[in-house]
Amino acid sequence: MPELCTTCSLAGCGLRVGLSKYFGKEAVFGGVLTAGDADGVRWQMHATGSFGTPTSQPEISALGDSSLLLSWTADDDRELAALVCRGMQCLRAAGIPGVTGIVPGFASLAVHFDLVRVSVSQMQRVISEQLGGTSSVIPVPVRRIRIPVCFDASVSPDLGEVSQFAGRSVRQCVDLLCRTVFSVRMIGFSPGFPYLTGLPECLAIPRRSTPRVKVPAGSLAVGGGQAGIYPEESPGGWHLIGRTNVKLFDVKRDVPCLLEPGDEVQLFEIATLTPECGNHL
């Protein structure tokens, strides 16, 4: 099965996805990539937008001896997220010699590099040149990935509590979650864990006062105004409201993390889980 890529003219932009690693079959319909696993669960990717080159220079500071931290500020949180994502794509596209990693956070980028190949001052100068003041548009597609989630009571122990907090029925909460288009703000906490912004305000319940020692892999959770999906079993303090059978992180794949900052995520409901994620707490 061939490797497919959303339309992108940037070498090294990091958006190439080997879908044969994720799915059993795939098809392309008029620019929308739709794929399904062996159980018929549907996925889509859309080339829905582009990022402009950052128009505001970040503050650049040292982060250890071989890394630099790029920090932005903005009045609007969405603008801040866009600045970080634009900076990430711009630097990835530049293919700067000596760079070993570009790691985005909520308001910053960490740029790691090889001191044998490039000095700190040289790297700082190159970064400033790359991010400096042009307003041209870089044609980078925004992936929208639809993730199947089971909201059955057996895998959503906190959904009732969340619905009470929201002042809505469980059914209304599920429908609202599935209508929401989330944005992947960063990957962290554990390999492949996506911090998803865009959670409706009525569902922004505070984190649990007592964290769980074990949260099952694939658990969809909300806490502190964000949503997230636990890639592996781990401790966690967010409210569990569903579970997916999608593997978000797999070291055997060419690209281990399924999601990356800048992606859009939309949930859709399924009645039951396949065995991969189990069906127990």
N, C-alpha and C positions, 0 to 999 in steps of 0.2 A: 504494500500500500504506500503510495507516495506521501512525502511530507508536504503539508500545505501551509501557506502563510497568508495572513491578511495582507492586502495590498500595502506595500511600504517601500519607499525608495532609499531608505537609510540602511547602509551596511552596519551591522552590529547593533541595531536598535534594541535587540533583546525581545522582540515580539514574535519571533518565529516559534511556532508550536508544532511539534510532531504529533498530530492528532491520532496517528495509529498507535501511539503509546497509551492513549487515554481511552479510545473507543474501539468497538468491534467493527463498526461500519460507518461510512460517512457519505454525504452528498452535498453538492453545491447548488443553490437555487438563487440565481440573480443577485449575487453579491452578498447573500446571507448564507453563512456556512452552518449547516444543520447536521448534527451527528447524534448517533444513538448507541447505547451499549446493547449487550445481548438481551436485556430485558425491555428494550424499547424506550428507555428514558431519554428524553430529548435535550439536546444542548444547542446553543446558537452562538455565533460570534458575528458582530456587526462592525463594519468600518464606519463609525458614527461621528468622527470628528477629527480635529487636528489641534496641535499645540503650537502656539507662537513662541518665538525665542524670548526668554525672560527680558523684560525691559527695566528691571531694577536689580542693581548689583547686590549680591549677598555679602554679609560680613564673613570674612574668612579668618579662621583661627586655627591654631595647632591642635591636633588631637593625637597625642603621643608623638613619636619621632618620625613616623612614616605615614601619617594621615592628616588630612585637613578637614575641618568642619565648616560647611557653608550654611549660614543661617539667614533666613529671610524674615521680614515682618510685613504684615498687612492688616488693614482694619477689618476686612472680611475674611472669614475662615475659608470660604471657597476659593477666594483669590489666592490665599496663602497656599492651599493645596495645589492650585494650578501652577504657582511659581516653582514649588518643589518638583512637581512632575515635569514641567518644562525644562528645568535645569537638569534633571536626571536624563531625559531623552537627548537634550543638546550635547551633554558630555559623552553619553554613550555613542552618539552618532559621530562625534569628533574622532573617536579611536585614538585617544592621547597615548603616546608611547610611555610605558612604565606604569600605567594605571592597572591595578590588580583587582579593584572592586569599587563599586559605587553603590552605597547603601542609603536609601531614603528613610527619613523619619517624618514626624508630623510637620515640623517646620524647618527641617534641615536635611542636608546631604553629607554623608561621610565619604570622602574620596581617599581610598587607600592606594599606595603606590610603592614601587621598588626603589629604594634609595641608591641601589647600585646603578640604576639606569637614569635617574633624574633626581635633582636636589629639591629641597623644600621650596626654595625661592623660585626655581624654574617652574615647578608645578603650580605655585600660586600665580605666577605671571601668565602661564598658559590658560589656566582656568578663568582668570579675569578677562583675557582676550576672547575666549570662547563665549562667555556670558555677557559680553560688553555691548549693551546699548542698541543692537539692531532689532528692528521690529518685524523682520521677515517671518513668514509662516513656514513651519516645518511640517510636511505631510505625514504625521504619525497617526495611525488609526487607533481608535479607542475600542477595545474588545468589550463586548457585553456577553457574559457567560451566564446561562440559566442553570441553576443548581436545584436538583430535586430534593425535597425535604418532606419527611414524614412527621406529622404533628399529632400522631396518636398519643393518648394519655400514657401509654407504657414507655414512651421515649421523650416525654415532655413534662417532667415532674413539676416544673415551676410555671407552666403556662397559665394555670388557673390563677395563681398569685399575680402574675403579670396582667392578666385580664381584669382582675379586681382593681389593681393600681390604675389601669387605663380607664376604668369605668365603662368597659365594653364587654361584650360576650366573647368567649373563646373564638367562635366562628368569625366575628368581626375582626378580631386581632389577627387571625390567620389570613383573612382576605386582605387586610391592610399590609401585612408583611409581604404578601405575594404581589401586591401592586407597587411596592416601593422599589426604586432602582437605587441600590447601594453603590458607593464608591470605595474601592480598596485604597485606604490611606497609607498603610504601611504593612509590612510583614514582620512579625516579632513575637516575643514571649516564648514561642517554640517554633521549630522549623515549619514553615508553611502556614502559620496562624495569621489570617487576615483581619486587620482592624477595619471594620466597615462603618463608614459614616453615612448619614442620610436617614437614620432611624427616626420614625415619626415621634414627635415630642411626647405624645401621650403614652408611648411605650418606654420612655427613658427612665426606667426604674433604677434606683441606686443598687450597687452591688450587694451581694449577700453579706450579712454580718458575720456568718461563719462559712468559710470556704469548704468545698468538698475535697476530700483526700483523693478521690478518683472520679474523673469525668470521662465518660466513654468517648472513644474516637468518633468523629463525625458529628458531635453535638453542636447544634446551633444554640447560641446563647446571647443574652443581652445584659448590659450592665453599664451604668454611668453614662448613658446617652449614646452608646455604641453597640454594634452587634459584632459577633465573631463566630468562627467555626473551629472547634478543636480538632487538629489533624490527627493527633494520637491521644491515647489515654494519658491523662495527666491531672494534677490538682487544678482546681479552678474555683473562682469566687463569683462567677456570673450566673445568671438565672438560665436554666436549661429549658428551652421551649420547643425543641424538635431535634431531628437527627437526619443526616444525609448518608447515602452509601457511596459518595464520591471521595476518592482518596486525594487529598489536597497536597500531600507531600510523599514522594516516592524516589528514593535514591537510585532506583534502577532506571528511571526515565532520563532521557537526555537533558530535559529541563525539569529538575526535581519538584519545584514549586509550580502548582497549577496556576495560581493567581500571582499578580504582581501589582505594585502601586500604579494607579491610573486606570485599572480595569473597572468596568461596571459589572455588578452582580445583581441578578434578579432570581428570586426563589420561585419555585412552583411546587405545588403540593402533590405528593404521592400517598397512596393508601397504606402501603407496607414497605418494609425494607428488605433488600436482598441480604443473604447471609454475611456479606463481607463485614458489615458494621455490627452485626448481631442485633439483638432486640431485647436487651436487658440492661438494667442499671447496676 
